[in-house]
Amino acid sequence: MLVVTCDNCQHFDEDAGMRSFLYKFARFLGDVNAVKKGRVGRRIGRRIAGRATGRGLRRLFK
C-alpha cells in the first residue's frame, strides 16, 4: 500500500482502484474455476448467502 503524507493525497485513489480491480479479477477467476468443476450452483448460493449476511450485519450495526 502506498502511504504518502501530503496536503493533496490522491495516491490512495490509485491504490484503491488497483485493489478493486484485483478483487474483481479474483472473483472472475473463481467463477471460471466453478464452471470448470461444475459447481456453479453452489457458488451462486454462497454468494447470495454472503450478500444477505452482509446486509443483515450492516442493518444490525448501523
PDB file with SEQRES, HELIX, SHEET and CRYST1 records, atoms N, CA, C and O in Angstrom:
SEQRES   1 A   62  MET LEU VAL VAL THR CYS ASP ASN CYS GLN HIS PHE ASP          
SEQRES   2 A   62  GLU ASP ALA GLY MET ARG SER PHE LEU TYR LYS PHE ALA          
SEQRES   3 A   62  ARG PHE LEU GLY ASP VAL ASN ALA VAL LYS LYS GLY ARG          
SEQRES   4 A   62  VAL GLY ARG ARG ILE GLY ARG ARG ILE ALA GLY ARG ALA          
SEQRES   5 A   62  THR GLY ARG GLY LEU ARG ARG LEU PHE LYS                      
HELIX    1 AA1 HIS A   11  LYS A   37  1                                  27    
HELIX    2 AA2 VAL A   40  LEU A   60  1                                  21    
CRYST1    1.000    1.000    1.000  90.00  90.00  90.00 P 1           1          
ATOM      1  N   MET A   1       0.841  -1.173   0.000  1.00  0.00           N  
ATOM      2  CA  MET A   1       0.000   0.000   0.000  1.00  0.00           C  
ATOM      3  C   MET A   1       0.880   1.228   0.000  1.00  0.00           C  
ATOM      4  O   MET A   1       1.864   1.295   0.737  1.00  0.00           O  
ATOM      5  N   LEU A   2       0.542   2.171  -0.798  1.00  0.00           N  
ATOM      6  CA  LEU A   2       1.300   3.394  -0.921  1.00  0.00           C  
ATOM      7  C   LEU A   2       0.857   4.371   0.149  1.00  0.00           C  
ATOM      8  O   LEU A   2      -0.307   4.769   0.180  1.00  0.00           O  
ATOM      9  N   VAL A   3       1.776   4.765   1.035  1.00  0.00           N  
ATOM     10  CA  VAL A   3       1.442   5.706   2.098  1.00  0.00           C  
ATOM     11  C   VAL A   3       2.292   6.944   1.910  1.00  0.00           C  
ATOM     12  O   VAL A   3       3.517   6.893   2.016  1.00  0.00           O  
ATOM     13  N   VAL A   4       1.636   8.056   1.632  1.00  0.00           N  
ATOM     14  CA  VAL A   4       2.316   9.326   1.436  1.00  0.00           C  
ATOM     15  C   VAL A   4       1.568  10.373   2.235  1.00  0.00           C  
ATOM     16  O   VAL A   4       0.345  10.470   2.143  1.00  0.00           O  
ATOM     17  N   THR A   5       2.290  11.154   3.017  1.00  0.00           N  
ATOM     18  CA  THR A   5       1.641  12.206   3.791  1.00  0.00           C  
ATOM     19  C   THR A   5       1.847  13.521   3.057  1.00  0.00           C  
ATOM     20  O   THR A   5       2.976  13.962   2.846  1.00  0.00           O  
ATOM     21  N   CYS A   6       0.729  14.142   2.668  1.00  0.00           N  
ATOM     22  CA  CYS A   6       0.789  15.417   1.986  1.00  0.00           C  
ATOM     23  C   CYS A   6      -0.568  16.094   2.088  1.00  0.00           C  
ATOM     24  O   CYS A   6      -1.527  15.495   2.575  1.00  0.00           O  
ATOM     25  N   ASP A   7      -0.655  17.335   1.635  1.00  0.00           N  
ATOM     26  CA  ASP A   7      -1.910  18.068   1.704  1.00  0.00           C  
ATOM     27  C   ASP A   7      -2.909  17.565   0.670  1.00  0.00           C  
ATOM     28  O   ASP A   7      -4.111  17.522   0.932  1.00  0.00           O  
ATOM     29  N   ASN A   8      -2.419  17.188  -0.489  1.00  0.00           N  
ATOM     30  CA  ASN A   8      -3.291  16.756  -1.574  1.00  0.00           C  
ATOM     31  C   ASN A   8      -3.021  15.279  -1.863  1.00  0.00           C  
ATOM     32  O   ASN A   8      -2.311  14.959  -2.816  1.00  0.00           O  
ATOM     33  N   CYS A   9      -3.579  14.373  -1.049  1.00  0.00           N  
ATOM     34  CA  CYS A   9      -3.273  12.940  -1.155  1.00  0.00           C  
ATOM     35  C   CYS A   9      -4.243  12.267  -2.106  1.00  0.00           C  
ATOM     36  O   CYS A   9      -5.334  11.860  -1.706  1.00  0.00           O  
ATOM     37  N   GLN A  10      -3.853  12.150  -3.349  1.00  0.00           N  
ATOM     38  CA  GLN A  10      -4.641  11.429  -4.330  1.00  0.00           C  
ATOM     39  C   GLN A  10      -4.034  10.063  -4.602  1.00  0.00           C  
ATOM     40  O   GLN A  10      -4.537   9.314  -5.440  1.00  0.00           O  
ATOM     41  N   HIS A  11      -2.970   9.736  -3.909  1.00  0.00           N  
ATOM     42  CA  HIS A  11      -2.290   8.463  -4.128  1.00  0.00           C  
ATOM     43  C   HIS A  11      -3.155   7.292  -3.683  1.00  0.00           C  
ATOM     44  O   HIS A  11      -3.081   6.210  -4.265  1.00  0.00           O  
ATOM     45  N   PHE A  12      -3.975   7.500  -2.654  1.00  0.00           N  
ATOM     46  CA  PHE A  12      -4.815   6.424  -2.153  1.00  0.00           C  
ATOM     47  C   PHE A  12      -5.869   6.019  -3.178  1.00  0.00           C  
ATOM     48  O   PHE A  12      -6.249   4.849  -3.237  1.00  0.00           O  
ATOM     49  N   ASP A  13      -6.348   6.960  -3.982  1.00  0.00           N  
ATOM     50  CA  ASP A  13      -7.334   6.643  -5.013  1.00  0.00           C  
ATOM     51  C   ASP A  13      -6.763   5.658  -6.030  1.00  0.00           C  
ATOM     52  O   ASP A  13      -7.450   4.730  -6.457  1.00  0.00           O  
ATOM     53  N   GLU A  14      -5.519   5.861  -6.410  1.00  0.00           N  
ATOM     54  CA  GLU A  14      -4.882   4.962  -7.364  1.00  0.00           C  
ATOM     55  C   GLU A  14      -4.747   3.566  -6.765  1.00  0.00           C  
ATOM     56  O   GLU A  14      -4.983   2.565  -7.441  1.00  0.00           O  
ATOM     57  N   ASP A  15      -4.368   3.508  -5.502  1.00  0.00           N  
ATOM     58  CA  ASP A  15      -4.181   2.231  -4.826  1.00  0.00           C  
ATOM     59  C   ASP A  15      -5.518   1.508  -4.667  1.00  0.00           C  
ATOM     60  O   ASP A  15      -5.593   0.294  -4.855  1.00  0.00           O  
ATOM     61  N   ALA A  16      -6.563   2.242  -4.326  1.00  0.00           N  
ATOM     62  CA  ALA A  16      -7.886   1.645  -4.162  1.00  0.00           C  
ATOM     63  C   ALA A  16      -8.408   1.122  -5.502  1.00  0.00           C  
ATOM     64  O   ALA A  16      -9.069   0.084  -5.543  1.00  0.00           O  
ATOM     65  N   GLY A  17      -8.122   1.820  -6.585  1.00  0.00           N  
ATOM     66  CA  GLY A  17      -8.546   1.362  -7.902  1.00  0.00           C  
ATOM     67  C   GLY A  17      -7.885   0.053  -8.290  1.00  0.00           C  
ATOM     68  O   GLY A  17      -8.522  -0.824  -8.875  1.00  0.00           O  
ATOM     69  N   MET A  18      -6.624  -0.077  -7.968  1.00  0.00           N  
ATOM     70  CA  MET A  18      -5.896  -1.303  -8.265  1.00  0.00           C  
ATOM     71  C   MET A  18      -6.427  -2.453  -7.412  1.00  0.00           C  
ATOM     72  O   MET A  18      -6.602  -3.565  -7.909  1.00  0.00           O  
ATOM     73  N   ARG A  19      -6.681  -2.193  -6.152  1.00  0.00           N  
ATOM     74  CA  ARG A  19      -7.207  -3.225  -5.265  1.00  0.00           C  
ATOM     75  C   ARG A  19      -8.590  -3.677  -5.743  1.00  0.00           C  
ATOM     76  O   ARG A  19      -8.898  -4.869  -5.731  1.00  0.00           O  
ATOM     77  N   SER A  20      -9.416  -2.721  -6.163  1.00  0.00           N  
ATOM     78  CA  SER A  20     -10.749  -3.040  -6.673  1.00  0.00           C  
ATOM     79  C   SER A  20     -10.638  -3.940  -7.907  1.00  0.00           C  
ATOM     80  O   SER A  20     -11.370  -4.922  -8.036  1.00  0.00           O  
ATOM     81  N   PHE A  21      -9.730  -3.600  -8.801  1.00  0.00           N  
ATOM     82  CA  PHE A  21      -9.522  -4.418  -9.996  1.00  0.00           C  
ATOM     83  C   PHE A  21      -9.092  -5.830  -9.620  1.00  0.00           C  
ATOM     84  O   PHE A  21      -9.587  -6.801 -10.192  1.00  0.00           O  
ATOM     85  N   LEU A  22      -8.177  -5.950  -8.668  1.00  0.00           N  
ATOM     86  CA  LEU A  22      -7.686  -7.273  -8.282  1.00  0.00           C  
ATOM     87  C   LEU A  22      -8.789  -8.122  -7.653  1.00  0.00           C  
ATOM     88  O   LEU A  22      -8.866  -9.323  -7.912  1.00  0.00           O  
ATOM     89  N   TYR A  23      -9.651  -7.508  -6.823  1.00  0.00           N  
ATOM     90  CA  TYR A  23     -10.754  -8.261  -6.230  1.00  0.00           C  
ATOM     91  C   TYR A  23     -11.733  -8.731  -7.301  1.00  0.00           C  
ATOM     92  O   TYR A  23     -12.203  -9.868  -7.253  1.00  0.00           O  
ATOM     93  N   LYS A  24     -12.047  -7.868  -8.268  1.00  0.00           N  
ATOM     94  CA  LYS A  24     -12.965  -8.254  -9.341  1.00  0.00           C  
ATOM     95  C   LYS A  24     -12.361  -9.366 -10.194  1.00  0.00           C  
ATOM     96  O   LYS A  24     -13.063 -10.287 -10.610  1.00  0.00           O  
ATOM     97  N   PHE A  25     -11.069  -9.277 -10.449  1.00  0.00           N  
ATOM     98  CA  PHE A  25     -10.384 -10.290 -11.241  1.00  0.00           C  
ATOM     99  C   PHE A  25     -10.377 -11.632 -10.506  1.00  0.00           C  
ATOM    100  O   PHE A  25     -10.580 -12.678 -11.122  1.00  0.00           O  
ATOM    101  N   ALA A  26     -10.143 -11.604  -9.193  1.00  0.00           N  
ATOM    102  CA  ALA A  26     -10.151 -12.832  -8.402  1.00  0.00           C  
ATOM    103  C   ALA A  26     -11.546 -13.459  -8.395  1.00  0.00           C  
ATOM    104  O   ALA A  26     -11.681 -14.681  -8.457  1.00  0.00           O  
ATOM    105  N   ARG A  27     -12.580 -12.620  -8.318  1.00  0.00           N  
ATOM    106  CA  ARG A  27     -13.947 -13.134  -8.348  1.00  0.00           C  
ATOM    107  C   ARG A  27     -14.237 -13.791  -9.704  1.00  0.00           C  
ATOM    108  O   ARG A  27     -14.885 -14.836  -9.770  1.00  0.00           O  
ATOM    109  N   PHE A  28     -13.754 -13.170 -10.774  1.00  0.00           N  
ATOM    110  CA  PHE A  28     -13.924 -13.734 -12.114  1.00  0.00           C  
ATOM    111  C   PHE A  28     -13.213 -15.084 -12.228  1.00  0.00           C  
ATOM    112  O   PHE A  28     -13.772 -16.035 -12.773  1.00  0.00           O  
ATOM    113  N   LEU A  29     -11.994 -15.167 -11.721  1.00  0.00           N  
ATOM    114  CA  LEU A  29     -11.263 -16.433 -11.777  1.00  0.00           C  
ATOM    115  C   LEU A  29     -11.966 -17.512 -10.959  1.00  0.00           C  
ATOM    116  O   LEU A  29     -11.961 -18.682 -11.342  1.00  0.00           O  
ATOM    117  N   GLY A  30     -12.572 -17.126  -9.834  1.00  0.00           N  
ATOM    118  CA  GLY A  30     -13.342 -18.079  -9.043  1.00  0.00           C  
ATOM    119  C   GLY A  30     -14.549 -18.590  -9.808  1.00  0.00           C  
ATOM    120  O   GLY A  30     -14.894 -19.770  -9.728  1.00  0.00           O  
ATOM    121  N   ASP A  31     -15.196 -17.687 -10.557  1.00  0.00           N  
ATOM    122  CA  ASP A  31     -16.331 -18.098 -11.383  1.00  0.00           C  
ATOM    123  C   ASP A  31     -15.892 -19.086 -12.461  1.00  0.00           C  
ATOM    124  O   ASP A  31     -16.565 -20.089 -12.700  1.00  0.00           O  
ATOM    125  N   VAL A  32     -14.780 -18.804 -13.102  1.00  0.00           N  
ATOM    126  CA  VAL A  32     -14.256 -19.700 -14.147  1.00  0.00           C  
ATOM    127  C   VAL A  32     -13.933 -21.064 -13.542  1.00  0.00           C  
ATOM    128  O   VAL A  32     -14.227 -22.100 -14.140  1.00  0.00           O  
ATOM    129  N   ASN A  33     -13.334 -21.060 -12.369  1.00  0.00           N  
ATOM    130  CA  ASN A  33     -12.985 -22.314 -11.706  1.00  0.00           C  
ATOM    131  C   ASN A  33     -14.244 -23.107 -11.338  1.00  0.00           C  
ATOM    132  O   ASN A  33     -14.260 -24.331 -11.461  1.00  0.00           O  
ATOM    133  N   ALA A  34     -15.288 -22.422 -10.891  1.00  0.00           N  
ATOM    134  CA  ALA A  34     -16.542 -23.092 -10.544  1.00  0.00           C  
ATOM    135  C   ALA A  34     -17.176 -23.729 -11.782  1.00  0.00           C  
ATOM    136  O   ALA A  34     -17.722 -24.829 -11.705  1.00  0.00           O  
ATOM    137  N   VAL A  35     -17.104 -23.039 -12.919  1.00  0.00           N  
ATOM    138  CA  VAL A  35     -17.655 -23.597 -14.159  1.00  0.00           C  
ATOM    139  C   VAL A  35     -16.880 -24.843 -14.557  1.00  0.00           C  
ATOM    140  O   VAL A  35     -17.475 -25.840 -14.968  1.00  0.00           O  
ATOM    141  N   LYS A  36     -15.563 -24.796 -14.438  1.00  0.00           N  
ATOM    142  CA  LYS A  36     -14.739 -25.956 -14.797  1.00  0.00           C  
ATOM    143  C   LYS A  36     -15.058 -27.164 -13.930  1.00  0.00           C  
ATOM    144  O   LYS A  36     -15.083 -28.294 -14.420  1.00  0.00           O  
ATOM    145  N   LYS A  37     -15.305 -26.931 -12.638  1.00  0.00           N  
ATOM    146  CA  LYS A  37     -15.552 -28.032 -11.712  1.00  0.00           C  
ATOM    147  C   LYS A  37     -17.025 -28.396 -11.620  1.00  0.00           C  
ATOM    148  O   LYS A  37     -17.374 -29.365 -10.946  1.00  0.00           O  
ATOM    149  N   GLY A  38     -17.900 -27.639 -12.282  1.00  0.00           N  
ATOM    150  CA  GLY A  38     -19.319 -27.938 -12.267  1.00  0.00           C  
ATOM    151  C   GLY A  38     -20.006 -27.579 -10.965  1.00  0.00           C  
ATOM    152  O   GLY A  38     -20.964 -28.240 -10.566  1.00  0.00           O  
ATOM    153  N   ARG A  39     -19.531 -26.546 -10.302  1.00  0.00           N  
ATOM    154  CA  ARG A  39     -20.088 -26.150  -9.005  1.00  0.00           C  
ATOM    155  C   ARG A  39     -20.661 -24.745  -9.048  1.00  0.00           C  
ATOM    156  O   ARG A  39     -20.549 -23.995  -8.078  1.00  0.00           O  
ATOM    157  N   VAL A  40     -21.265 -24.393 -10.146  1.00  0.00           N  
ATOM    158  CA  VAL A  40     -21.788 -23.041 -10.330  1.00  0.00           C  
ATOM    159  C   VAL A  40     -22.936 -22.767  -9.356  1.00  0.00           C  
ATOM    160  O   VAL A  40     -22.984 -21.701  -8.741  1.00  0.00           O  
ATOM    161  N   GLY A  41     -23.850 -23.712  -9.214  1.00  0.00           N  
ATOM    162  CA  GLY A  41     -24.991 -23.522  -8.319  1.00  0.00           C  
ATOM    163  C   GLY A  41     -24.565 -23.289  -6.885  1.00  0.00           C  
ATOM    164  O   GLY A  41     -25.120 -22.437  -6.191  1.00  0.00           O  
ATOM    165  N   ARG A  42     -23.583 -24.046  -6.446  1.00  0.00           N  
ATOM    166  CA  ARG A  42     -23.074 -23.890  -5.077  1.00  0.00           C  
ATOM    167  C   ARG A  42     -22.454 -22.505  -4.897  1.00  0.00           C  
ATOM    168  O   ARG A  42     -22.654 -21.854  -3.871  1.00  0.00           O  
ATOM    169  N   ARG A  43     -21.706 -22.065  -5.898  1.00  0.00           N  
ATOM    170  CA  ARG A  43     -21.056 -20.753  -5.804  1.00  0.00           C  
ATOM    171  C   ARG A  43     -22.089 -19.632  -5.780  1.00  0.00           C  
ATOM    172  O   ARG A  43     -21.960 -18.686  -5.002  1.00  0.00           O  
ATOM    173  N   ILE A  44     -23.107 -19.729  -6.621  1.00  0.00           N  
ATOM    174  CA  ILE A  44     -24.156 -18.709  -6.651  1.00  0.00           C  
ATOM    175  C   ILE A  44     -24.878 -18.664  -5.310  1.00  0.00           C  
ATOM    176  O   ILE A  44     -25.148 -17.584  -4.784  1.00  0.00           O  
ATOM    177  N   GLY A  45     -25.194 -19.845  -4.751  1.00  0.00           N  
ATOM    178  CA  GLY A  45     -25.860 -19.904  -3.455  1.00  0.00           C  
ATOM    179  C   GLY A  45     -25.041 -19.262  -2.352  1.00  0.00           C  
ATOM    180  O   GLY A  45     -25.576 -18.537  -1.514  1.00  0.00           O  
ATOM    181  N   ARG A  46     -23.749 -19.527  -2.350  1.00  0.00           N  
ATOM    182  CA  ARG A  46     -22.885 -18.946  -1.323  1.00  0.00           C  
ATOM    183  C   ARG A  46     -22.733 -17.442  -1.496  1.00  0.00           C  
ATOM    184  O   ARG A  46     -22.647 -16.703  -0.515  1.00  0.00           O  
ATOM    185  N   ARG A  47     -22.700 -16.994  -2.738  1.00  0.00           N  
ATOM    186  CA  ARG A  47     -22.588 -15.552  -2.984  1.00  0.00           C  
ATOM    187  C   ARG A  47     -23.849 -14.833  -2.499  1.00  0.00           C  
ATOM    188  O   ARG A  47     -23.765 -13.771  -1.883  1.00  0.00           O  
ATOM    189  N   ILE A  48     -25.019 -15.418  -2.780  1.00  0.00           N  
ATOM    190  CA  ILE A  48     -26.285 -14.824  -2.327  1.00  0.00           C  
ATOM    191  C   ILE A  48     -26.351 -14.828  -0.800  1.00  0.00           C  
ATOM    192  O   ILE A  48     -26.772 -13.842  -0.194  1.00  0.00           O  
ATOM    193  N   ALA A  49     -25.940 -15.923  -0.182  1.00  0.00           N  
ATOM    194  CA  ALA A  49     -25.946 -16.004   1.282  1.00  0.00           C  
ATOM    195  C   ALA A  49     -24.997 -14.969   1.887  1.00  0.00           C  
ATOM    196  O   ALA A  49     -25.307 -14.362   2.912  1.00  0.00           O  
ATOM    197  N   GLY A  50     -23.856 -14.774   1.258  1.00  0.00           N  
ATOM    198  CA  GLY A  50     -22.886 -13.786   1.750  1.00  0.00           C  
ATOM    199  C   GLY A  50     -23.428 -12.367   1.659  1.00  0.00           C  
ATOM    200  O   GLY A  50     -23.223 -11.562   2.567  1.00  0.00           O  
ATOM    201  N   ARG A  51     -24.116 -12.061   0.568  1.00  0.00           N  
ATOM    202  CA  ARG A  51     -24.702 -10.728   0.421  1.00  0.00           C  
ATOM    203  C   ARG A  51     -25.787 -10.497   1.459  1.00  0.00           C  
ATOM    204  O   ARG A  51     -25.871  -9.418   2.046  1.00  0.00           O  
ATOM    205  N   ALA A  52     -26.625 -11.514   1.689  1.00  0.00           N  
ATOM    206  CA  ALA A  52     -27.698 -11.383   2.679  1.00  0.00           C  
ATOM    207  C   ALA A  52     -27.120 -11.194   4.080  1.00  0.00           C  
ATOM    208  O   ALA A  52     -27.625 -10.389   4.863  1.00  0.00           O  
ATOM    209  N   THR A  53     -26.066 -11.935   4.389  1.00  0.00           N  
ATOM    210  CA  THR A  53     -25.417 -11.797   5.687  1.00  0.00           C  
ATOM    211  C   THR A  53     -24.825 -10.409   5.856  1.00  0.00           C  
ATOM    212  O   THR A  53     -24.959  -9.796   6.915  1.00  0.00           O  
ATOM    213  N   GLY A  54     -24.171  -9.912   4.813  1.00  0.00           N  
ATOM    214  CA  GLY A  54     -23.589  -8.572   4.864  1.00  0.00           C  
ATOM    215  C   GLY A  54     -24.642  -7.497   5.069  1.00  0.00           C  
ATOM    216  O   GLY A  54     -24.439  -6.563   5.845  1.00  0.00           O  
ATOM    217  N   ARG A  55     -25.765  -7.625   4.376  1.00  0.00           N  
ATOM    218  CA  ARG A  55     -26.839  -6.643   4.537  1.00  0.00           C  
ATOM    219  C   ARG A  55     -27.418  -6.701   5.940  1.00  0.00           C  
ATOM    220  O   ARG A  55     -27.704  -5.666   6.544  1.00  0.00           O  
ATOM    221  N   GLY A  56     -27.592  -7.916   6.460  1.00  0.00           N  
ATOM    222  CA  GLY A  56     -28.123  -8.059   7.814  1.00  0.00           C  
ATOM    223  C   GLY A  56     -27.204  -7.456   8.857  1.00  0.00           C  
ATOM    224  O   GLY A  56     -27.659  -6.770   9.772  1.00  0.00           O  
ATOM    225  N   LEU A  57     -25.906  -7.712   8.722  1.00  0.00           N  
ATOM    226  CA  LEU A  57     -24.944  -7.146   9.663  1.00  0.00           C  
ATOM    227  C   LEU A  57     -24.870  -5.631   9.545  1.00  0.00           C  
ATOM    228  O   LEU A  57     -24.705  -4.932  10.545  1.00  0.00           O  
ATOM    229  N   ARG A  58     -24.990  -5.132   8.334  1.00  0.00           N  
ATOM    230  CA  ARG A  58     -24.964  -3.681   8.134  1.00  0.00           C  
ATOM    231  C   ARG A  58     -26.143  -3.014   8.842  1.00  0.00           C  
ATOM    232  O   ARG A  58     -25.991  -1.969   9.475  1.00  0.00           O  
ATOM    233  N   ARG A  59     -27.318  -3.633   8.726  1.00  0.00           N  
ATOM    234  CA  ARG A  59     -28.519  -3.087   9.392  1.00  0.00           C  
ATOM    235  C   ARG A  59     -28.384  -3.204  10.909  1.00  0.00           C  
ATOM    236  O   ARG A  59     -28.828  -2.320  11.643  1.00  0.00           O  
ATOM    237  N   LEU A  60     -27.778  -4.284  11.375  1.00  0.00           N  
ATOM    238  CA  LEU A  60     -27.637  -4.510  12.809  1.00  0.00           C  
ATOM    239  C   LEU A  60     -26.699  -3.494  13.458  1.00  0.00           C  
ATOM    240  O   LEU A  60     -26.971  -3.015  14.559  1.00  0.00           O  
ATOM    241  N   PHE A  61     -25.612  -3.167  12.791  1.00  0.00           N  
ATOM    242  CA  PHE A  61     -24.611  -2.275  13.361  1.00  0.00           C  
ATOM    243  C   PHE A  61     -24.663  -0.866  12.807  1.00  0.00           C  
ATOM    244  O   PHE A  61     -23.683  -0.126  12.899  1.00  0.00           O  
ATOM    245  N   LYS A  62     -25.788  -0.488  12.235  1.00  0.00           N  
ATOM    246  CA  LYS A  62     -25.931   0.845  11.654  1.00  0.00           C  
ATOM    247  C   LYS A  62     -26.072   1.910  12.700  1.00  0.00           C  
ATOM    248  O   LYS A  62     -26.201   3.088  12.368  1.00  0.00           O  
TER     249      LYS A  62                                                      
END                                                                             
